Amino acid sequence: MTDAVSGNGQCHRLKSVSIIGGFLDGQTFNLADGLNCVIGARGTGKTTVLELVRYAMDAMPADPAAQKRIESLVETNLAGGRVQIGVRTKDGLSYVVSRSVGEEPVVLAEDGTPTEISLKAGGLFKIDIFSQNEVEAIADQASSQLDLIDNFETDELTAVEHRARALRADLEASASKIAPLRQKVEAIAEELKELPGLSDKLKAFTQQGGEDSEAINAAHERKALRDREHRAVEAMSAALAETHDTLDAAVGRLGQRLGSIITDEMLSGPNGAAMLEMKAGIASAAEDVDAFLRKAVTRVADEAETLAARAGRLDLAHKQQDLEFRGLIEKHKEAQGKATERARLEKQRNDLLARQRDRDRLAEELLALQKDRQTLLHRLSELSDERFALRQRIVERINAALSPAIRVSITQFGNPANYRALLEMALQGNRLKQNVVAAKVVNAFWPAELAEVIKRRDARALVEKAELNADQADKVLAALVGSKVLFDLETVELVDLPKIELNDNGTHKPTEALSTGQKCTTILPILLMDSDNPLLIDQPEDNLDNRFVFETIVGSIGRVKGRRQLLFVTHNPNIPVLGDADRVFVLESDGTSARKANEGSVDHCKDHIVTLLEGGRDAFKRRRARYAY
């Protein structure tokens, strides 16, 4: 929804509803731009018309039970047929939406040719449609009230949600990279705990006295050095091989891309000379680049051969030195046991030093990923603020129009249901009353705060702030430390919480404290505010007394119908008569099928209104009195 009609004086509208097959086979409803009313006796298909429109426009309710009910009604009453909805956007573009039972809706151009427009992707406009008792249900559900508010800025809020969804996908990908990398770093850190002890043991060897011990210690140090030299040669050889392959693969790449960019069609066209000049220039550059690359490939290959030769000489030197080492060990048999142990410890230390270098490299990668994730989280937070600002603007608009009779407010992140559900699921199977514990934790910490508590393994904070006992705190940490929940806590959506109140004799009461009639009294005026989107309601007068209908609802209809299309199924004559319906559709049925018995203006359908709608004659009297005729 928006608070005003488009600049060209148009709004989104449904032009026609055509039903092919089933209970209402062959019926077409050509809708007026303003107020349309569908009337008739029970069982004539009034509600069916509305639900067929909902089904065709893919405007199904979120509640699975309600969805199932509507799908069953459609399947029963459409009997394998289809519904066609003629629509016109506020920009003046016309389409036909066609849908059969069990199929997805298809958007056609006016001439019947298919388009690529998808209703699910928001390709057309929304319709605001409410079945029987749905108006009352809005008052009972915070999520429905939030949807009601969001409908006033559908496009902007949808754009925000699309960006948020993309960010959450990026954050999910980020978590999938960070989690295993963090595990590797932590695992290596655990291994490195042995390093200080090894160093102390090796230091003890070096402190042993005697000429033989010193010689053996020095020999072992040289042996360890040779091991490191060998690994260094292998690393250099691998680096040269990788560089050679990369450079070799790049040869000719620029020329290949050029061939796919500039086509023969371009060269033979009116700008062929210019394109040929560009192609020649890049081709020349490509040749130069390839020459440099081939030279670089050759240089790297030569160096690899040189390295191999030098490595061979070094290997011969190592073999000779190893022979001398073994000779020394043999010569000093009494120190051999200690020397062997030293060699084992030296190798173990060298391996751990290599792991330490791995840890440092992985830690740098992890830090970079974590910085990127923080940037994404900051953007997500900004989108949450942007969405809340939009909702605040809508709330102000509603209050400006309806206060003091109706008052609306909204609290950012006021509904922690998703957060609580996340914790309850994570704490299952830990011999905890997860509902109770989760509620305490949610009340004590924001998700990001809880994530930090878990990272610190801060059981004391859980005891002091969440009022858990020591055992509960330990079990919470045991369940959450190292789990994916840590990432989920950073992205879990805290939902904004609306509050709608009715002024009841000077006291504003929230919807949960209102009677059924009062709930409808509160929600209907909000629904009947200005919007670009058509509004369809099945029996908006339900649970309302006649006085409220003709004093309030009819007045709201009168203010909005010139700027918004309305379609009501109704049993109350005040709505079509006092609302000056632009078009009334009268339905009748023989029990097996239904048809239009009449259609047209209020006056044209007067006899049917008086006959079918209780109080119809009184409604016309009030109408005459209003216009003094």
Backbone torsions as a table, in degrees:
resi	resn	phi	psi	omega
1	MET	NA	155.1	169.5
2	THR	-131.0	166.6	-175.5
3	ASP	-90.0	4.1	179.1
4	ALA	-152.0	158.0	176.7
5	VAL	-76.5	163.6	-178.3
6	SER	-64.2	163.1	-174.3
7	GLY	-62.6	-26.1	-179.6
8	ASN	-86.1	10.7	177.1
9	GLY	80.1	8.8	-178.2
10	GLN	-105.7	161.4	170.0
11	CYS	-134.7	164.6	173.6
12	HIS	-62.1	141.9	179.4
13	ARG	-149.5	155.3	169.8
14	LEU	-92.9	120.7	-177.5
15	LYS	-83.6	-40.0	-175.4
16	SER	-157.5	156.0	174.1
17	VAL	-127.8	117.7	179.5
18	SER	-118.6	132.7	-177.0
19	ILE	-117.0	122.7	179.8
20	ILE	-115.6	110.8	180.0
21	GLY	99.3	154.8	173.1
22	GLY	83.1	-158.3	-171.7
23	PHE	-61.8	-35.5	-178.0
24	LEU	-109.6	29.7	-175.8
25	ASP	-52.6	131.6	175.0
26	GLY	83.7	1.3	-177.6
27	GLN	-90.4	133.9	176.4
28	THR	-125.1	132.3	179.9
29	PHE	-114.5	107.1	176.5
30	ASN	-88.7	110.5	-168.4
31	LEU	-89.1	144.3	174.0
32	ALA	-80.7	163.3	180.0
33	ASP	-70.8	-29.5	-175.1
34	GLY	-94.2	-118.6	-175.4
35	LEU	-92.1	123.1	174.0
36	ASN	-115.7	135.7	178.4
37	CYS	-126.3	137.1	174.6
38	VAL	-111.1	122.0	-179.8
39	ILE	-127.0	166.6	178.9
40	GLY	157.2	168.0	177.7
41	ALA	-70.7	172.1	176.5
42	ARG	-60.8	142.8	176.1
43	GLY	79.6	12.8	-178.9
44	THR	-95.5	0.3	174.0
45	GLY	94.9	16.1	-178.0
46	LYS	-61.8	-52.8	179.2
47	THR	-62.3	-35.5	-179.7
48	THR	-59.8	-41.9	178.2
49	VAL	-56.3	-47.8	-178.3
50	LEU	-63.4	-44.6	-177.0
51	GLU	-71.2	-29.5	174.9
52	LEU	-66.5	-38.3	175.3
53	VAL	-62.9	-46.7	178.4
54	ARG	-57.2	-46.2	-178.6
55	TYR	-63.5	-46.9	-178.1
56	ALA	-63.2	-39.4	-177.6
57	MET	-85.7	4.6	178.1
58	ASP	54.2	46.1	179.6
59	ALA	-109.6	45.0	-176.2
60	MET	-70.1	148.4	178.5
61	PRO	-69.9	161.3	-179.2
62	ALA	-73.5	-29.5	-176.8
63	ASP	-65.9	121.0	-178.1
64	PRO	-59.7	-37.6	179.6
65	ALA	-64.2	-42.2	178.3
66	ALA	-65.4	-40.1	176.6
67	GLN	-58.5	-46.6	-179.1
68	LYS	-62.1	-40.8	179.6
69	ARG	-61.7	-45.6	-178.0
70	ILE	-67.3	-43.5	178.7
71	GLU	-60.6	-38.8	177.6
72	SER	-65.1	-43.7	178.5
73	LEU	-61.0	-44.3	-179.6
74	VAL	-63.5	-46.7	-179.2
75	GLU	-60.6	-40.4	-179.2
76	THR	-68.5	-42.4	-171.2
77	ASN	-94.1	-13.2	179.1
78	LEU	-98.5	-26.2	170.9
79	ALA	50.6	51.0	177.3
80	GLY	80.7	1.1	179.7
81	GLY	-85.3	-153.8	180.0
82	ARG	-149.8	162.9	177.0
83	VAL	-117.1	137.0	176.1
84	GLN	-123.3	126.4	-178.8
85	ILE	-115.0	117.4	171.6
86	GLY	-82.2	129.6	-177.5
87	VAL	-129.9	155.8	172.9
88	ARG	-136.9	127.0	179.0
89	THR	-77.2	165.9	179.6
90	LYS	-65.9	-15.6	176.7
91	ASP	-86.8	1.7	177.4
92	GLY	89.3	9.3	179.8
93	LEU	-90.0	133.8	-176.9
94	SER	-111.5	141.0	179.4
95	TYR	-142.5	170.8	171.8
96	VAL	-125.2	124.7	176.2
97	VAL	-100.0	123.5	-177.4
98	SER	-122.4	135.7	178.9
99	ARG	-148.2	134.9	174.6
100	SER	-108.4	164.4	-179.7
101	VAL	-61.4	130.6	177.6
102	GLY	79.5	0.7	179.7
103	GLU	-111.6	160.9	173.8
104	GLU	-80.6	150.4	177.7
105	PRO	-64.9	145.7	178.9
106	VAL	-119.6	133.3	179.0
107	VAL	-101.3	121.2	-178.3
108	LEU	-111.9	152.3	169.6
109	ALA	-71.0	169.6	-178.3
110	GLU	-58.0	-30.8	-179.4
111	ASP	-84.0	4.2	176.7
112	GLY	92.6	-1.3	179.4
113	THR	-79.7	140.2	-179.0
114	PRO	-65.2	148.0	172.8
115	THR	-114.5	174.4	176.9
116	GLU	-95.8	9.6	-178.8
117	ILE	-72.0	133.8	178.3
118	SER	-117.3	128.0	177.2
119	LEU	-66.2	-37.0	-179.2
120	LYS	-63.6	-32.1	179.7
121	ALA	-87.1	9.0	179.6
122	GLY	73.4	30.0	-176.5
123	GLY	-69.1	-26.9	175.0
124	LEU	-115.2	-166.9	179.0
125	PHE	-85.4	162.4	174.1
126	LYS	-84.8	154.8	164.9
127	ILE	-113.0	141.5	176.8
128	ASP	-96.0	107.5	-172.1
129	ILE	-131.2	138.4	-175.4
130	PHE	-138.3	121.8	176.2
131	SER	-75.4	178.1	176.4
132	GLN	-55.3	136.0	176.4
133	ASN	71.4	-3.2	177.6
134	GLU	-69.9	-30.8	177.8
135	VAL	-62.4	-45.4	176.5
136	GLU	-61.7	-40.1	-177.8
137	ALA	-62.9	-32.9	177.6
138	ILE	-57.6	-41.0	-179.1
139	ALA	-66.4	-22.7	-176.2
140	ASP	-93.0	-12.2	-172.4
141	GLN	-127.2	122.5	179.3
142	ALA	-60.4	-37.6	-179.4
143	SER	-64.4	-38.8	178.4
144	SER	-67.9	-37.7	177.1
145	GLN	-65.0	-37.6	177.3
146	LEU	-66.4	-40.9	175.6
147	ASP	-60.5	-39.4	178.9
148	LEU	-60.1	-44.8	177.8
149	ILE	-65.3	-45.1	-177.0
150	ASP	-63.1	-28.5	-179.5
151	ASN	-61.2	-18.7	-179.6
152	PHE	-78.8	-14.8	178.4
153	GLU	-139.0	52.7	-172.5
154	THR	-56.1	-50.4	-174.1
155	ASP	-62.4	-49.4	-177.0
156	GLU	-65.4	-43.7	-179.1
157	LEU	-69.1	-34.4	175.5
158	THR	-63.8	-40.7	178.0
159	ALA	-62.4	-42.0	177.6
160	VAL	-62.6	-44.1	-178.6
161	GLU	-64.7	-38.4	177.3
162	HIS	-60.9	-43.9	178.9
163	ARG	-65.8	-39.9	178.9
164	ALA	-64.0	-40.6	179.9
165	ARG	-63.5	-39.9	178.0
166	ALA	-65.1	-40.7	178.4
167	LEU	-64.8	-40.0	179.0
168	ARG	-65.3	-35.2	175.8
169	ALA	-64.7	-42.3	177.3
170	ASP	-63.5	-38.8	179.4
171	LEU	-68.7	-35.4	176.1
172	GLU	-64.4	-42.8	176.9
173	ALA	-64.3	-38.8	178.1
174	SER	-61.8	-44.2	179.5
175	ALA	-61.9	-37.6	-179.4
176	SER	-67.3	-22.6	175.9
177	LYS	-88.4	-41.1	-174.9
178	ILE	-69.9	-42.6	-173.7
179	ALA	-57.2	-54.0	-179.8
180	PRO	-66.9	-33.2	179.3
181	LEU	-66.9	-40.5	177.7
182	ARG	-63.9	-39.3	177.9
183	GLN	-61.9	-41.5	178.6
184	LYS	-62.7	-46.3	-179.6
185	VAL	-61.0	-44.0	-179.8
186	GLU	-66.3	-38.4	178.9
187	ALA	-64.7	-44.0	178.5
188	ILE	-65.2	-39.6	177.8
189	ALA	-59.2	-36.9	177.1
190	GLU	-65.1	-42.1	177.7
191	GLU	-61.8	-39.8	-174.6
192	LEU	-70.7	-9.2	175.6
193	LYS	-62.1	-22.2	179.2
194	GLU	-78.4	-16.5	-172.2
195	LEU	-61.9	-46.4	179.5
196	PRO	-59.5	-41.2	179.0
197	GLY	-62.7	-40.6	178.0
198	LEU	-63.4	-42.4	179.4
199	SER	-61.8	-39.6	178.4
200	ASP	-64.8	-41.3	179.2
201	LYS	-63.6	-42.9	179.5
202	LEU	-66.9	-35.1	177.1
203	LYS	-63.7	-36.1	177.8
204	ALA	-63.3	-37.7	177.5
205	PHE	-63.0	-41.4	-177.5
206	THR	-69.6	-22.4	-178.4
207	GLN	-87.3	-4.3	178.8
208	GLN	-70.9	137.0	-176.7
209	GLY	-80.5	177.9	174.4
210	GLY	97.1	145.1	-179.5
211	GLU	-61.0	-42.1	-178.2
212	ASP	-64.7	-41.7	179.8
213	SER	-62.2	-42.4	179.3
214	GLU	-63.5	-42.2	179.8
215	ALA	-64.0	-44.3	-180.0
216	ILE	-66.6	-41.7	178.1
217	ASN	-59.1	-44.9	178.9
218	ALA	-63.8	-40.5	179.0
219	ALA	-62.8	-40.7	178.1
220	HIS	-66.8	-36.7	177.0
221	GLU	-63.8	-41.5	177.6
222	ARG	-66.1	-36.3	177.4
223	LYS	-63.8	-42.6	177.2
224	ALA	-63.3	-38.4	177.7
225	LEU	-63.7	-41.3	178.3
226	ARG	-61.0	-39.4	177.0
227	ASP	-59.7	-43.6	179.5
228	ARG	-67.3	-37.9	176.6
229	GLU	-60.7	-43.8	179.3
230	HIS	-60.3	-44.1	178.5
231	ARG	-65.0	-36.4	178.3
232	ALA	-63.9	-42.5	178.0
233	VAL	-61.8	-44.5	178.5
234	GLU	-60.6	-41.2	179.7
235	ALA	-65.2	-42.2	178.7
236	MET	-64.9	-40.8	178.4
237	SER	-62.3	-42.3	178.7
238	ALA	-64.9	-40.3	179.4
239	ALA	-64.0	-42.6	177.7
240	LEU	-64.1	-41.8	-179.6
241	ALA	-63.7	-44.2	179.2
242	GLU	-63.1	-43.9	179.3
243	THR	-63.2	-42.5	178.2
244	HIS	-57.9	-47.7	-178.5
245	ASP	-63.9	-40.6	-179.6
246	THR	-64.3	-46.6	-179.9
247	LEU	-65.9	-42.6	-179.3
248	ASP	-62.2	-39.6	179.6
249	ALA	-67.2	-25.6	-178.5
250	ALA	-80.4	-17.1	-180.0
251	VAL	-63.5	128.3	177.2
252	GLY	83.2	-7.8	-175.2
253	ARG	-64.9	-42.7	-179.6
254	LEU	-63.1	-43.4	178.4
255	GLY	-62.9	-40.2	178.0
256	GLN	-61.4	-45.0	179.0
257	ARG	-63.4	-36.9	178.6
258	LEU	-59.8	-42.1	-178.4
259	GLY	-62.2	-31.0	-179.6
260	SER	-87.0	-14.8	-177.3
261	ILE	-87.7	-51.4	-177.6
262	ILE	-97.8	113.2	-175.5
263	THR	-93.3	164.4	176.2
264	ASP	-60.3	-33.7	178.9
265	GLU	-60.2	-41.3	178.4
266	MET	-65.4	-42.0	-177.2
267	LEU	-67.1	-30.6	-179.7
268	SER	-92.0	-2.5	-178.9
269	GLY	-79.9	-177.0	-177.3
270	PRO	-63.7	-22.6	179.1
271	ASN	-107.2	24.9	-175.6
272	GLY	-59.0	-38.8	-178.6
273	ALA	-61.4	-44.3	179.9
274	ALA	-64.5	-44.1	-179.6
275	MET	-65.3	-38.1	178.7
276	LEU	-63.7	-40.2	178.7
277	GLU	-61.8	-43.4	177.4
278	MET	-62.0	-45.0	-177.8
279	LYS	-62.9	-42.6	-179.4
280	ALA	-63.8	-41.0	-179.6
281	GLY	-62.9	-47.1	-179.6
282	ILE	-68.6	-35.9	178.4
283	ALA	-62.3	-40.6	177.9
284	SER	-63.9	-43.3	177.4
285	ALA	-62.3	-39.9	179.9
286	ALA	-62.6	-40.2	178.1
287	GLU	-63.2	-43.0	179.1
288	ASP	-62.6	-45.0	178.9
289	VAL	-60.4	-44.7	-179.4
290	ASP	-62.4	-36.9	178.2
291	ALA	-63.1	-45.6	176.9
292	PHE	-60.0	-43.7	-178.0
293	LEU	-64.0	-44.7	179.7
294	ARG	-62.5	-38.7	177.5
295	LYS	-63.2	-41.6	178.9
296	ALA	-66.0	-40.4	177.7
297	VAL	-59.7	-45.7	179.4
298	THR	-62.5	-42.7	-179.5
299	ARG	-61.3	-44.4	179.8
300	VAL	-65.4	-41.1	179.0
301	ALA	-62.5	-42.5	178.4
302	ASP	-60.9	-43.2	-178.8
303	GLU	-67.0	-34.0	176.6
304	ALA	-62.5	-41.5	177.6
305	GLU	-64.7	-42.0	178.7
306	THR	-62.2	-43.7	178.9
307	LEU	-61.4	-41.3	-179.4
308	ALA	-62.2	-42.0	179.1
309	ALA	-64.6	-45.0	179.3
310	ARG	-64.9	-37.6	178.1
311	ALA	-64.1	-37.0	177.6
312	GLY	-61.8	-43.0	177.9
313	ARG	-65.0	-41.0	177.9
314	LEU	-63.6	-38.2	179.3
315	ASP	-63.1	-40.7	176.9
316	LEU	-61.8	-41.3	178.5
317	ALA	-63.8	-41.5	178.5
318	HIS	-61.1	-42.6	-179.5
319	LYS	-62.2	-42.0	178.6
320	GLN	-64.8	-42.4	179.5
321	GLN	-66.5	-33.9	177.2
322	ASP	-68.3	-36.9	176.0
323	LEU	-61.3	-45.0	178.6
324	GLU	-63.1	-38.1	178.9
325	PHE	-61.4	-48.8	179.7
326	ARG	-63.6	-34.4	176.9
327	GLY	-64.0	-40.8	178.8
328	LEU	-63.1	-42.5	179.7
329	ILE	-62.6	-41.8	179.8
330	GLU	-65.0	-39.1	-178.7
331	LYS	-64.7	-34.5	-176.9
332	HIS	-112.3	66.9	-174.9
333	LYS	-61.7	-33.8	-176.4
334	GLU	-67.9	-20.2	178.7
335	ALA	-100.4	2.5	-173.1
336	GLN	-61.7	-42.3	-179.2
337	GLY	-58.8	-46.8	178.2
338	LYS	-64.5	-39.2	-179.5
339	ALA	-64.8	-40.7	178.2
340	THR	-62.0	-44.2	178.6
341	GLU	-62.7	-40.4	178.2
342	ARG	-62.7	-42.4	179.2
343	ALA	-60.2	-41.9	179.3
344	ARG	-63.6	-44.6	179.9
345	LEU	-65.7	-39.8	179.3
346	GLU	-62.0	-44.0	178.0
347	LYS	-63.4	-42.4	179.8
348	GLN	-61.9	-42.0	178.4
349	ARG	-65.1	-43.9	179.4
350	ASN	-60.6	-41.2	177.3
351	ASP	-61.7	-41.9	179.9
352	LEU	-69.4	-36.1	175.9
353	LEU	-62.5	-38.5	175.4
354	ALA	-64.4	-40.9	177.2
355	ARG	-64.5	-33.7	177.9
356	GLN	-63.4	-41.8	177.3
357	ARG	-64.2	-39.1	175.6
358	ASP	-60.5	-44.0	179.7
359	ARG	-60.1	-44.4	-179.2
360	ASP	-62.7	-41.5	179.7
361	ARG	-65.5	-45.8	179.6
362	LEU	-65.8	-35.0	179.1
363	ALA	-64.7	-37.0	176.4
364	GLU	-64.8	-43.7	176.9
365	GLU	-60.7	-43.2	-179.5
366	LEU	-62.4	-42.6	179.5
367	LEU	-61.8	-42.0	179.0
368	ALA	-63.6	-42.6	178.6
369	LEU	-64.8	-39.4	179.7
370	GLN	-66.9	-36.9	176.4
371	LYS	-64.4	-44.1	177.3
372	ASP	-60.4	-40.4	-179.7
373	ARG	-65.2	-40.0	178.7
374	GLN	-62.6	-35.9	176.6
375	THR	-63.2	-44.3	178.4
376	LEU	-63.4	-41.9	179.4
377	LEU	-64.2	-37.4	177.6
378	HIS	-64.1	-42.2	177.8
379	ARG	-63.2	-39.8	178.7
380	LEU	-63.7	-39.8	177.5
381	SER	-63.7	-40.3	178.2
382	GLU	-62.8	-39.1	178.2
383	LEU	-65.9	-37.6	176.4
384	SER	-61.2	-42.0	178.2
385	ASP	-66.3	-39.8	179.3
386	GLU	-63.7	-42.4	178.8
387	ARG	-63.9	-42.3	179.8
388	PHE	-65.0	-38.5	178.4
389	ALA	-62.4	-40.1	176.3
390	LEU	-61.4	-44.7	-179.3
391	ARG	-66.1	-37.2	176.5
392	GLN	-62.2	-40.0	179.2
393	ARG	-62.4	-40.5	178.0
394	ILE	-64.5	-44.8	179.5
395	VAL	-58.3	-43.3	178.6
396	GLU	-61.8	-38.5	179.3
397	ARG	-64.8	-43.7	179.3
398	ILE	-64.1	-45.2	-179.5
399	ASN	-63.2	-37.8	179.0
400	ALA	-62.7	-32.6	-177.4
401	ALA	-86.2	-33.8	-168.0
402	LEU	-118.6	-14.4	179.7
403	SER	-70.1	146.8	8.0
404	PRO	-91.4	-2.6	-177.9
405	ALA	-61.2	-40.9	179.8
406	ILE	-128.6	135.1	-178.8
407	ARG	-128.2	133.5	-178.3
408	VAL	-124.2	138.7	173.4
409	SER	-138.7	166.6	179.3
410	ILE	-147.8	138.1	179.9
411	THR	-112.4	124.1	179.6
412	GLN	-66.7	132.7	179.1
413	PHE	59.0	27.7	-175.2
414	GLY	-76.0	-13.9	-178.1
415	ASN	-114.4	100.7	-176.6
416	PRO	-89.8	23.0	-172.5
417	ALA	-57.4	-42.9	-179.6
418	ASN	-64.4	-41.4	178.5
419	TYR	-61.6	-48.1	-179.6
420	ARG	-63.8	-41.5	179.2
421	ALA	-62.9	-38.9	178.1
422	LEU	-60.3	-45.8	-179.7
423	LEU	-67.5	-42.9	-179.5
424	GLU	-58.7	-42.1	179.2
425	MET	-66.6	-41.1	-178.3
426	ALA	-68.1	-27.5	-176.2
427	LEU	-92.9	-0.9	179.2
428	GLN	-62.4	142.8	176.8
429	GLY	77.3	14.3	179.8
430	ASN	-111.8	24.5	-179.9
431	ARG	50.9	44.7	176.4
432	LEU	-125.7	150.4	167.8
433	LYS	-79.4	84.6	-167.8
434	GLN	-59.9	-31.6	179.0
435	ASN	-64.0	-44.9	-178.9
436	VAL	-68.5	-47.9	-177.9
437	VAL	-63.8	-44.5	-179.6
438	ALA	-60.6	-41.8	179.8
439	ALA	-61.7	-42.2	179.1
440	LYS	-64.1	-44.1	-178.8
441	VAL	-65.2	-42.9	179.7
442	VAL	-61.3	-40.8	179.3
443	ASN	-68.9	-24.6	-174.7
444	ALA	-93.6	-31.7	-172.6
445	PHE	-133.1	140.8	163.4
446	TRP	-70.2	156.0	-177.8
447	PRO	-53.1	-45.0	-179.5
448	ALA	-64.0	-37.3	177.3
449	GLU	-64.3	-42.7	179.2
450	LEU	-63.3	-39.2	178.3
451	ALA	-58.5	-41.7	178.8
452	GLU	-67.3	-39.6	177.5
453	VAL	-59.4	-42.8	-179.3
454	ILE	-67.2	-43.3	179.8
455	LYS	-60.7	-37.7	179.5
456	ARG	-80.4	-7.4	-174.0
457	ARG	53.4	45.4	-172.3
458	ASP	-90.5	80.8	179.0
459	ALA	-63.9	-32.2	-178.4
460	ARG	-61.7	-40.4	179.6
461	ALA	-63.3	-38.7	178.1
462	LEU	-64.8	-36.8	179.7
463	VAL	-70.8	-45.2	-173.3
464	GLU	-77.8	-43.4	-174.5
465	LYS	-90.3	-39.2	-178.4
466	ALA	-92.0	-5.5	179.3
467	GLU	58.9	40.1	172.3
468	LEU	-88.9	155.3	171.0
469	ASN	-81.6	170.4	-174.2
470	ALA	-60.0	-40.7	-179.9
471	ASP	-64.0	-43.2	178.8
472	GLN	-63.4	-42.6	180.0
473	ALA	-61.1	-44.5	179.4
474	ASP	-62.5	-40.3	-179.6
475	LYS	-69.1	-36.7	176.2
476	VAL	-62.5	-47.0	178.8
477	LEU	-63.2	-42.4	179.6
478	ALA	-59.9	-35.5	-177.9
479	ALA	-77.4	-30.3	-169.9
480	LEU	-105.5	-26.8	-178.9
481	VAL	-61.4	128.6	176.8
482	GLY	76.4	4.9	-178.0
483	SER	-94.9	167.7	177.4
484	LYS	-66.0	-17.3	-179.8
485	VAL	-57.1	-32.0	179.0
486	LEU	-58.3	-42.1	176.8
487	PHE	-71.3	-40.9	-179.3
488	ASP	-62.6	-33.8	178.9
489	LEU	-63.8	-28.8	-179.5
490	GLU	-75.5	-22.7	-174.8
491	THR	-118.4	-4.6	-177.7
492	VAL	-58.8	137.0	-175.5
493	GLU	-86.2	118.1	171.3
494	LEU	-90.4	118.2	-170.7
495	VAL	-85.7	138.1	174.4
496	ASP	-66.2	144.2	-174.5
497	LEU	-114.9	113.9	177.3
498	PRO	-84.4	160.3	174.9
499	LYS	-140.8	120.2	179.9
500	ILE	-113.7	130.0	-175.4
501	GLU	-128.8	149.0	177.2
502	LEU	-112.0	135.5	176.1
503	ASN	-78.1	105.7	-179.0
504	ASP	-109.4	97.3	-179.6
505	ASN	55.0	45.4	175.8
506	GLY	89.9	-6.6	179.4
507	THR	-115.6	124.8	177.9
508	HIS	-81.0	120.5	-178.7
509	LYS	-113.6	136.4	176.6
510	PRO	-68.9	159.4	-173.4
511	THR	-59.2	-33.2	-178.3
512	GLU	-67.1	-15.8	180.0
513	ALA	-100.2	7.1	-175.6
514	LEU	-99.2	157.3	172.1
515	SER	-73.2	169.2	-179.7
516	THR	-57.7	-47.0	179.3
517	GLY	-61.7	-41.7	179.0
518	GLN	-64.7	-35.7	177.5
519	LYS	-60.5	-47.7	177.9
520	CYS	-64.4	-38.2	177.5
521	THR	-59.9	-32.1	-178.1
522	THR	-80.0	-43.4	-171.6
523	ILE	-81.5	-39.9	-174.9
524	LEU	-56.7	-46.3	179.2
525	PRO	-59.6	-31.5	176.8
526	ILE	-68.8	-44.0	178.5
527	LEU	-60.3	-32.7	-174.4
528	LEU	-90.4	19.7	173.7
529	MET	-80.7	167.6	-178.7
530	ASP	-57.2	143.3	177.4
531	SER	-164.3	155.0	171.4
532	ASP	-78.0	-20.2	-172.1
533	ASN	-90.8	140.3	174.1
534	PRO	-59.6	146.3	178.2
535	LEU	-117.3	123.6	179.8
536	LEU	-123.9	126.4	-178.8
537	ILE	-136.1	134.8	175.1
538	ASP	-91.4	108.6	177.5
539	GLN	58.0	65.7	179.9
540	PRO	-63.6	-17.8	-178.4
541	GLU	-81.3	-5.9	-178.6
542	ASP	-52.8	135.0	176.2
543	ASN	67.8	14.1	178.5
544	LEU	-115.6	144.1	176.0
545	ASP	-81.5	158.9	-176.2
546	ASN	-57.4	-37.4	-177.8
547	ARG	-61.5	-45.6	179.1
548	PHE	-63.8	-38.3	-179.3
549	VAL	-60.5	-52.2	-175.1
550	PHE	-82.8	-19.0	177.8
551	GLU	-88.1	-31.7	-173.9
552	THR	-115.3	-56.4	-175.5
553	ILE	-63.6	-46.5	179.4
554	VAL	-60.8	-40.0	177.3
555	GLY	-61.9	-42.7	178.2
556	SER	-63.1	-41.4	177.7
557	ILE	-59.9	-44.1	-179.5
558	GLY	-61.5	-37.1	-178.9
559	ARG	-73.2	-30.0	-169.9
560	VAL	-104.1	-22.3	-168.6
561	LYS	-67.5	-21.5	175.6
562	GLY	-76.5	-12.7	-177.1
563	ARG	-120.7	-0.7	-175.4
564	ARG	-153.9	140.8	177.2
565	GLN	-81.8	134.1	-179.2
566	LEU	-125.4	140.5	173.9
567	LEU	-136.5	112.6	-177.6
568	PHE	-119.5	133.3	162.7
569	VAL	-88.5	124.4	-171.8
570	THR	-146.2	151.8	170.7
571	HIS	-110.9	-1.7	-175.3
572	ASN	-99.9	118.0	-176.0
573	PRO	-66.4	-22.5	-179.2
574	ASN	-62.1	-31.0	-177.3
575	ILE	-67.7	-55.0	178.5
576	PRO	-70.8	-38.2	-173.1
577	VAL	-76.0	-57.9	-178.8
578	LEU	-75.8	-23.2	174.7
579	GLY	-80.0	-1.8	-179.5
580	ASP	50.2	58.5	-178.7
581	ALA	-54.5	133.9	178.1
582	ASP	-73.1	-30.4	177.9
583	ARG	-150.5	133.9	177.0
584	VAL	-116.9	133.3	175.6
585	PHE	-112.7	122.9	-179.6
586	VAL	-105.1	121.2	-178.8
587	LEU	-105.3	146.1	172.5
588	GLU	-137.8	160.3	-176.3
589	SER	-145.3	147.7	172.6
590	ASP	-101.1	10.0	179.9
591	GLY	99.7	-26.4	179.4
592	THR	-111.0	-22.8	177.8
593	SER	-151.8	165.2	-180.0
594	ALA	-131.1	155.1	179.0
595	ARG	-151.6	168.0	174.0
596	LYS	-77.8	123.3	174.5
597	ALA	-86.5	-23.3	-178.9
598	ASN	-167.2	157.8	172.1
599	GLU	-158.3	150.4	179.0
600	GLY	147.6	-156.4	-178.5
601	SER	-71.6	172.5	176.8
602	VAL	-58.4	-45.5	-178.7
603	ASP	-66.2	-38.0	179.1
604	HIS	-63.9	-32.1	-177.7
605	CYS	-103.7	17.5	-173.8
606	LYS	-55.1	-47.2	-176.5
607	ASP	-60.2	-42.6	179.2
608	HIS	-66.6	-39.3	179.1
609	ILE	-61.9	-45.1	-179.3
610	VAL	-65.5	-38.7	-176.5
611	THR	-75.5	-43.4	-171.1
612	LEU	-88.3	-31.1	-172.3
613	LEU	-107.8	119.7	180.0
614	GLU	-62.1	128.1	-177.4
615	GLY	88.2	9.2	-177.9
616	GLY	-62.4	-41.5	-179.4
617	ARG	-63.0	-40.6	179.0
618	ASP	-64.1	-38.1	179.4
619	ALA	-61.5	-41.8	178.2
620	PHE	-66.7	-34.6	176.2
621	LYS	-62.4	-45.1	178.5
622	ARG	-63.2	-35.7	178.2
623	ARG	-65.4	-43.4	178.8
624	ARG	-63.2	-40.7	179.6
625	ALA	-63.6	-38.2	-179.3
626	ARG	-63.4	-43.2	-175.5
627	TYR	-99.8	2.7	174.8
628	ALA	56.9	51.3	174.2
629	TYR	-142.2	NA	NA
